[in-house]
Amino acid sequence: MSDTDVERDGDPGAEPVMALRVLASGSGGNCSALILREGRRRRVCLIDLGLSPRMTEGLLGSMGLGLSDVEHVLLTHFDHDHFRPIWARRLPGSARCWVHAAHEPAARAAGISAGALGTIDDRPVGVGPAAVRAVRVAHDEAGVAAFRIEHAGSSVGYVTDVGRPTEALAGHVRGVDLLAVESNYCPRLQAASARPEFLKRRIMGGAGHLSNQQSAELVRRASPRADVVLLHLSRQCNRPDLALAEHSANGRRVTVSSQHRPTPWVPVAPGRAGRDGEALSSPPPVGARAAPGLF
Ligand SMILES: [Zn+2]
């Protein structure tokens, strides 16, 4: 069985209809792979293109996939750690890039052709077999798109570079099965860092990034059903153990992404959170769920 085959665990109710793997996340570049499964067909959607085409191709190759398998790309925004300009010339011919409607001018300016571009707002748009909605949240000048992806009764929220845990944002991703959310910095390490004051203010000023505490607050309010994946940890101003400590009280399984190593596939399936949607308790250690052969 290859690394991309679907593992059957004998419980049809728990068979994953989606799976998320963060290939890399951090200020050095962000890219995640989301598999949408329809019967035996698997569609590959990337979220952000912040790694070089070569590195992305290498990471996809290690999972038995190629760039030509990518059918859709969701782009949160156009900062260089989320979209490398070279991608405008290297997108697979059949891939469609999806951006928030307010980012359409930025996408065109980045060189993405009109034919390859689709826009999303707060109404559901069909992205392959999935229905995706996006809200725009304050981040630097242009803002960032936070996605809610629904497919076959399961849902994924993808929230990064969002500045603050607002009620609108929590409502947008409320009750998803899997919430991928940034947990960027520890305020103590941020304050003690040698970074210039203007940069600290930009990051912590409400239109930059979420601290570990703000991230945990957003998770509490959004109440995901089963899984939390932590994105975009600052190498300088955070540590996985500090981020995990803030999230441990939430009772969800937590996976921490890294800049240098892909996460395991995190499966998303209806029913994984229990009949009434209650969160699972006793999360296993990070990485312990690396299901061999899953997707
Ligand atoms: Zn970023």
Boltz pocket constraint, residues with backbone or C-beta under 6 A from the ligand:
constraints:
  - pocket:
      binder: B
      contacts: [[A, 26], [A, 27], [A, 79], [A, 81], [A, 82], [A, 161], [A, 232]]
      max_distance: 6.0
